[in-house]
Amino acid sequence: MEKSRGNILWIDDEIDHLKPHILFLKEKGYSIATCSNGRDGISQTKDKIFDLVLLDQFMPGLDGMNTLREIKDDNPALPVIMITKSEEEWLMDEAISEKIAHFLIKPVNPNQIFIACKQVLENSKIRGEKTTSGYLQEFQKIEKNIEDASTFENWWGIYYRLVKWQLDFEEQKEESLNQILDEQIQTGNRKFTHFVQDNYKSWLSGQDRPILSSDIFQNSIQPLLENNEKVCLLVMDAMRLDQFMALYPLLAEIYSIQIKSSCSILPTATPFSRNAIFSGLLPDAFCQKYPKQVEAMSLDKGSLNQLEEEFLIGQLKRRGLGNKSLHYHKIWQVDEGQKFQSRVSQYINFELLAIVVNFVDQLAHRRSESDVLKEMVPDEAGYRQAVKGWYENSWIRAVLTKLGSAGFKVVMTSDHGSKMVKRSTLVAADKHSSTGIRYKYGRNINANNKSAVDIRELNSYHLPALGHKINYLLAKDDYYFLYPNEQRKYKNKLKGSFQHGGISMEEMMVPILIMDPK
């Protein structure tokens, strides 16, 4: 016997007049049960399992809306399609508020009902099949694009498409092709690392470069301030492109959004890339201009971003914008964010708000220390969902709503992304070397060339010499650095964690969202 496409209950006081529609649905493979009043319909949904209910509004006794509410009390996930003669908007509003699946107005022909049933019952399956076939058709095209990529914009387009497929697979709960997609991302990262090694130094000298961390203010903030717009620079520490895109539908509720591509400078770490955003300078330049920063980075202790406000004030002055009023705020804890939200009305008269939010980076660090968080955030999809879940209920969402109402344009970006690390590689270094997991600097430190880029020409990379005979190591692919002592302890702790500082699409591909209030 052929399996039914779905079990449907149709509740209508004129059910006898609907036999042609019922026969049509049966011919299409659906099993149909019927009843002529709300009470009997509610009773049937309690006694039997249905995949869908078709419901009339105007019936003697219990009407459609009250029937709907009682059905939903017992079966909140049971989809209901209301089919009624009424075109009253209040009824549509009521039905929508009760999370109706569809609203159809009589007279309807059998095909209309069939399409509605198919959409409700088979939407996920059809979209999943379409997603699978779409990716398989595009796989070879992406492979060729990876092979042929010669510009940063080529690589941005590749990574943007790969992220799109990650989100599509997640939405459709399509897991069968995840391994193939992961392997394609790994292939892309290997090629991208070679591309960065071949081109990064020429970018720093100004030759046909993408927007780098040090260019973000000049490219995206300065023109708005010069046009006398009120601007909020919102830096989400360590947020990745896929996490930005997971938030996009929520952000688009209150803002029209333009996405620009940018590239984090190396190392893809807060002391370098975020300081570059606020200072508008590359690391050797901001270290030369601000000796306190050199001292902090040389010691590699405490916060290495304590001068951000000073950096930003200096950049405003250099760019002829020193007269613009500025409020800077760095937020580490939930209670600090809630306090900022409660006081946001005090800040909306400033011409430039600069806000740094550390939640995403803190989540990554806390996860590596907590078995519970590792279960809650097992992989990149879990990381995206955790970030999205946080934003949906966070103080920053309320702040962005308030800023939109106050006419602020918001430039939302990150200093760098992060990479889930899986393979360890040993570093030969002394005790004075820096503590990074994906990047290190120290005196004559060494690692395998297959797993790391060794930078000794510091001037070419515009990196500060933080001591005598200093060199930098940047991890490739999904490697992370270990010292020879206590390997097992740190390997167990770090494997599968999210780290940053190295070279990968996930760490370097940083979106800039220019958000205009609707």
C-alpha positions in Angstrom: 0.0 0.0 0.0 1.3 3.4 -1.0 2.2 5.6 2.0 -0.1 8.7 2.5 1.4 12.1 1.8 -0.2 13.3 5.0 -3.2 12.9 7.3 -5.6 15.8 7.1 -8.7 16.7 9.2 -11.2 18.9 7.5 -13.7 20.7 9.8 -16.6 22.5 8.0 -20.3 22.6 8.6 -20.8 22.3 4.8 -18.5 19.3 4.5 -20.9 17.4 2.2 -20.5 20.2 -0.4 -16.8 19.8 -0.4 -16.7 16.2 -1.8 -15.0 17.2 -5.1 -12.2 18.9 -3.2 -11.8 15.9 -0.8 -11.7 13.5 -3.7 -9.0 15.6 -5.5 -6.8 15.6 -2.3 -7.3 11.8 -2.0 -6.2 11.4 -5.6 -3.1 13.4 -4.8 -2.2 10.9 -2.0 -3.6 12.5 1.2 -5.7 10.7 3.8 -8.7 12.9 4.6 -10.9 12.7 7.7 -13.9 15.0 8.1 -16.4 16.5 10.6 -19.0 19.2 10.5 -18.5 21.1 13.8 -15.7 22.4 16.0 -16.4 20.2 19.0 -16.1 17.0 17.0 -13.0 18.3 15.3 -11.3 19.0 18.7 -12.3 15.5 19.8 -10.8 13.9 16.7 -7.5 15.8 17.1 -7.2 14.4 20.7 -8.0 10.8 19.6 -6.0 10.6 16.4 -2.7 11.9 14.9 -3.1 14.5 12.1 -0.5 16.4 10.1 -2.8 19.2 9.1 -6.2 20.7 9.9 -8.4 22.6 7.3 -10.8 24.8 9.2 -13.9 26.9 8.4 -14.6 30.0 10.5 -18.4 30.3 10.5 -20.0 27.2 12.0 -22.9 26.7 14.3 -21.8 26.3 18.0 -18.1 26.8 18.3 -16.7 29.0 15.6 -13.4 28.5 13.8 -11.2 30.8 15.9 -12.3 29.3 19.2 -11.9 25.8 17.6 -8.4 26.8 16.5 -7.4 28.0 20.0 -8.6 24.8 21.6 -6.8 22.6 19.0 -3.6 24.7 19.6 -3.9 24.3 23.4 -3.4 20.6 23.0 -1.3 20.5 19.8 0.6 23.8 19.5 2.7 22.4 16.6 -0.2 21.2 14.5 -0.5 23.4 11.4 -4.0 24.8 10.6 -5.2 26.3 7.3 -8.3 28.5 7.7 -10.7 28.4 4.7 -13.6 30.9 5.1 -16.0 33.2 3.2 -15.0 36.2 5.3 -12.7 38.8 4.0 -12.7 40.8 7.3 -9.2 42.0 8.1 -9.8 41.5 11.9 -10.3 37.8 11.3 -7.1 37.6 9.3 -5.2 39.5 12.1 -6.7 37.1 14.7 -5.7 34.0 12.6 -2.2 35.3 12.0 -1.8 36.1 15.8 -2.7 32.5 16.5 0.0 31.3 14.1 -2.2 30.1 11.3 -0.3 28.3 8.5 -2.5 29.8 5.7 -5.6 31.8 5.2 -7.8 31.0 2.1 -11.0 32.8 1.1 -13.9 30.9 -0.4 -14.7 30.0 -3.1 -11.5 28.0 -3.6 -10.8 25.5 -6.3 -9.2 22.1 -5.5 -5.8 23.1 -6.8 -5.6 26.1 -4.5 -6.2 23.8 -1.5 -3.7 21.2 -2.8 -1.0 23.9 -3.2 -1.6 25.2 0.3 -1.5 21.6 1.8 1.7 20.8 -0.2 3.4 24.0 1.0 2.6 23.3 4.6 3.4 19.6 4.7 6.2 19.3 2.1 7.9 22.6 2.3 11.0 21.4 4.3 11.4 18.3 2.1 11.2 20.2 -1.2 13.5 22.9 0.0 15.9 20.4 1.3 16.0 18.5 -2.0 16.4 21.8 -3.8 19.3 22.9 -1.5 21.0 19.5 -2.1 20.7 19.6 -5.9 21.6 23.3 -6.0 24.9 22.7 -4.1 25.8 19.7 -6.1 25.3 21.7 -9.3 27.4 24.5 -8.0 30.2 22.4 -6.5 32.3 22.2 -9.6 31.8 25.9 -10.3 33.1 26.8 -6.8 36.0 24.4 -7.3 37.0 26.2 -10.5 36.5 29.6 -8.8 38.9 28.5 -6.1 41.5 27.4 -8.6 41.2 30.6 -10.7 40.8 33.2 -7.9 43.3 36.1 -8.3 41.9 39.0 -6.4 40.5 39.5 -2.9 37.0 40.2 -4.4 37.2 36.8 -6.1 37.9 35.2 -2.7 35.2 37.2 -1.0 32.7 35.9 -3.5 33.8 32.3 -3.0 33.6 32.5 0.8 30.3 34.4 0.7 28.8 31.5 -1.4 30.3 28.9 0.9 28.7 30.6 3.9 25.4 30.8 2.1 25.5 27.0 1.7 26.4 26.6 5.3 23.3 28.6 6.3 21.1 26.8 3.8 22.1 23.4 5.0 21.5 24.5 8.6 18.0 25.9 7.8 17.0 22.8 5.9 18.7 20.5 8.5 20.5 19.0 5.5 23.5 17.1 7.0 24.3 14.6 4.2 26.5 17.1 2.3 28.1 18.8 5.3 31.3 16.8 5.0 31.7 17.7 1.3 31.1 21.4 2.1 33.6 21.3 5.0 36.2 19.7 2.7 35.6 22.4 0.0 36.1 25.1 2.7 39.4 23.4 3.7 40.5 23.3 0.0 39.6 27.0 -0.3 41.6 27.8 2.9 44.7 26.1 1.6 44.6 28.1 -1.6 43.6 31.3 0.2 46.7 31.0 2.5 48.9 30.9 -0.6 47.1 33.9 -2.1 47.6 35.9 1.1 51.3 35.0 1.3 51.7 36.1 -2.3 49.8 39.4 -2.0 49.6 40.7 1.6 52.9 42.7 1.5 51.9 44.5 -1.7 48.5 45.4 -0.1 50.3 47.1 2.8 52.2 49.2 0.4 48.9 50.4 -1.1 48.8 48.4 -4.3 45.2 47.5 -5.3 44.3 46.4 -1.9 41.0 45.5 -0.2 39.6 47.5 2.6 41.9 46.6 5.5 41.2 47.0 9.2 43.1 50.4 9.2 41.0 51.6 6.3 37.5 51.0 7.8 37.1 54.4 9.4 38.3 56.3 6.3 36.2 54.2 3.9 33.0 53.8 5.8 32.7 56.3 8.7 34.5 59.5 7.6 32.2 60.1 4.5 29.1 59.9 6.8 30.5 62.3 9.4 31.6 64.7 6.6 28.0 64.5 5.4 26.9 65.5 9.0 25.2 62.1 9.6 25.0 60.7 13.1 27.0 57.5 13.1 27.5 54.5 15.4 30.6 52.4 14.9 29.7 49.0 16.3 32.6 46.5 16.5 31.6 43.0 17.4 34.8 41.4 18.6 35.7 38.2 16.8 32.4 37.9 14.9 32.6 35.9 11.7 30.8 36.4 8.4 28.5 33.4 8.9 27.4 34.8 12.3 26.8 38.3 10.7 24.6 36.6 8.0 22.7 34.6 10.7 21.8 37.9 12.3 21.0 39.6 9.0 17.2 38.9 9.0 16.9 40.4 12.5 18.9 43.4 11.6 16.9 43.9 8.4 13.7 44.4 10.5 14.9 47.9 11.4 17.6 48.7 8.9 18.3 48.7 5.2 21.7 47.1 4.9 24.5 47.3 2.5 27.4 44.8 2.9 31.0 45.7 2.0 33.9 43.3 2.1 37.0 44.0 4.2 40.1 42.1 5.3 41.5 41.8 8.8 45.2 42.7 9.0 47.7 40.1 10.3 47.9 38.8 12.9 44.1 38.4 13.0 44.1 39.3 16.7 42.5 42.1 18.7 45.8 43.9 19.7 46.6 44.3 16.0 43.4 44.4 14.0 41.1 46.2 16.4 43.7 48.8 17.3 44.2 49.3 13.5 40.4 50.1 13.2 40.4 52.7 15.9 43.8 54.3 15.1 43.5 54.1 11.3 47.2 53.0 11.3 49.0 49.8 10.8 50.6 48.1 13.8 54.2 49.5 13.4 52.8 53.0 13.0 50.4 53.0 16.0 53.1 51.4 18.1 55.6 54.1 17.1 53.0 56.9 17.7 51.8 55.5 21.1 54.7 54.0 23.1 52.3 52.8 25.8 51.0 50.3 23.3 54.5 48.9 22.6 55.0 48.4 26.4 51.7 46.6 26.8 52.3 44.3 23.8 55.9 43.6 24.8 54.7 42.4 28.2 51.7 40.5 26.7 49.7 41.0 29.9 46.3 42.3 30.6 44.2 44.2 28.1 46.2 45.2 24.9 43.4 47.5 23.7 43.3 50.1 26.5 44.1 53.0 24.1 41.2 52.6 21.7 39.5 55.8 22.7 42.7 57.7 22.5 43.4 56.1 19.1 40.0 57.2 17.8 40.3 60.7 19.1 43.7 61.0 17.3 42.3 59.6 14.1 39.4 62.1 14.1 41.9 65.0 14.5 44.2 63.7 11.7 41.2 63.5 9.4 40.0 67.0 10.2 37.0 65.7 12.2 38.3 66.7 15.7 35.2 68.9 16.2 32.8 65.9 16.1 31.4 64.9 19.5 32.4 61.4 20.5 31.3 58.8 23.0 33.3 55.5 23.3 32.0 52.5 25.2 33.5 49.0 25.6 31.1 46.4 27.0 32.3 43.1 28.4 29.5 42.0 30.7 25.7 41.7 30.4 25.0 44.1 33.3 27.3 46.7 31.6 25.2 46.3 28.4 22.0 46.6 30.2 23.2 49.7 32.0 24.3 51.2 28.6 20.8 50.4 27.2 19.1 52.2 30.1 21.2 55.3 29.5 21.3 55.2 25.7 19.1 58.3 25.6 22.0 60.2 27.1 24.2 59.3 24.2 22.0 60.0 21.1 23.1 63.6 20.9 26.7 62.6 20.1 27.7 62.7 16.5 29.8 59.6 16.7 29.2 56.6 19.0 31.8 53.9 19.1 30.8 50.7 20.8 32.8 47.5 21.3 30.9 44.4 22.2 33.0 41.4 23.5 30.3 38.7 23.7 31.2 36.6 20.7 34.9 36.4 21.6 34.1 35.7 25.2 31.8 32.8 24.2 34.6 31.2 22.3 37.0 31.5 25.2 34.5 30.3 27.8 33.5 27.4 25.6 37.1 26.0 25.7 36.9 26.0 29.5 33.4 24.5 29.9 32.2 21.0 29.0 28.6 22.3 29.2 29.3 25.0 26.6 31.1 22.5 24.4 27.9 20.5 24.3 25.7 23.6 23.7 28.1 24.9 21.0 29.5 21.7 19.4 30.5 23.1 16.1 30.2 26.1 13.8 26.5 25.7 13.3 26.1 25.7 17.1 28.3 28.8 17.4 26.0 30.6 14.9 22.9 29.6 16.7 24.4 30.7 20.1 25.2 34.1 18.7 21.8 34.5 17.1 20.0 33.3 20.3 22.0 35.8 22.3 21.3 38.7 19.9 17.5 38.0 19.8 17.2 38.6 23.5 20.1 41.0 24.1 20.5 44.6 25.2 22.3 45.4 21.9 19.2 44.6 19.9 17.2 47.2 21.9 20.0 49.7 21.6 20.1 49.3 17.8 16.3 49.9 17.7 16.7 53.0 19.7 19.6 54.3 17.6 17.6 53.6 14.4 14.7 55.7 15.8 17.1 58.5 16.6 18.4 58.6 13.0 21.8 57.0 13.5 23.5 55.2 10.7 25.2 52.1 12.1 28.5 50.8 10.7 28.7 47.3 12.1 31.8 45.2 11.7 34.4 43.1 13.4 38.1 43.2 14.0 38.6 39.5 12.8 36.8 36.2 12.8 37.8 32.8 14.3 38.7 29.3 13.2 37.8 26.0 14.7 41.2 24.4 15.2 41.7 20.6 14.9 45.5 19.9 14.4 48.3 20.8 16.8 51.8 21.8 15.8 54.8 22.3 18.1 56.5 25.6 18.6 60.1 26.0 19.8 60.1 29.2 21.9 61.3 30.6 25.2 59.2 31.6 28.2 59.1 35.2 27.1 57.1 34.5 23.9 53.5 35.6 23.5 50.7 33.4 24.6 48.5 33.3 21.4 47.1 30.0 20.1 47.0 30.8 16.4 49.8 33.4 16.4 52.9 34.0 18.4 55.7 36.5 18.6 59.0 36.1 20.4 62.7 35.8 20.1 63.7 33.4 17.2 60.6 31.1 17.6 60.1 28.3 15.1 57.4 25.9 13.8 56.9 23.6 10.9 56.5 25.5 7.6 53.6 23.3 6.6 51.6 24.6 9.6 52.8 28.2 10.0 54.0 31.3 8.2 57.2 32.5 9.7 57.5 36.3 9.5 61.0 37.7 10.0 60.9 40.7 7.6 58.8 42.8 10.1 59.0 46.0 8.1 57.4 44.3 5.0 54.4 43.3 7.2 54.3 46.6 9.1 54.7 44.7 12.4 56.3 46.2 15.5 59.6 44.7 16.7 58.6 43.9 20.3 62.1 43.1 21.4 65.5 41.9 20.1 65.4 39.4 17.2 61.6 39.1 17.3 59.7 37.1 14.6 56.0 36.2 14.3 54.4 32.8 13.6 50.9 32.7 12.0 49.0 29.4 11.9 47.7 28.1 8.6 44.6 25.9 7.9 43.2 24.5 11.1 46.4 24.3 13.1 47.0 25.6 16.6 50.3 26.0 18.5 51.5 23.9 21.4 54.7 24.1 23.4 56.6 20.8 23.9 55.9 20.7 27.6 52.4 19.6 28.8 51.3 18.8 25.2 48.6 16.3 26.2 47.0 18.7 28.7 46.7 21.6 26.3 45.9 19.4 23.3 42.8 18.1 25.0 41.8 21.5 26.0 42.4 23.3 22.7 41.4 20.8 20.1 38.0 21.8 18.6 38.1 25.3 20.1 37.6 28.6 18.2 40.8 30.6 18.0 42.1 33.5 16.0 45.4 35.1 14.9 46.2 33.0 11.9 45.5 33.0 8.2 42.1 31.6 7.0 39.0 32.9 5.2 37.1 32.6 8.5 39.5 34.9 10.3 40.3 37.4 7.6 37.1 37.9 5.7 35.3 40.6 7.7 32.0 42.2 6.5 31.2 45.9 7.0 27.4 46.4 7.4 26.3 49.9 6.5 22.9 50.1 8.2 20.4 52.9 7.4 17.3 53.1 9.6 14.1 52.3 7.8 
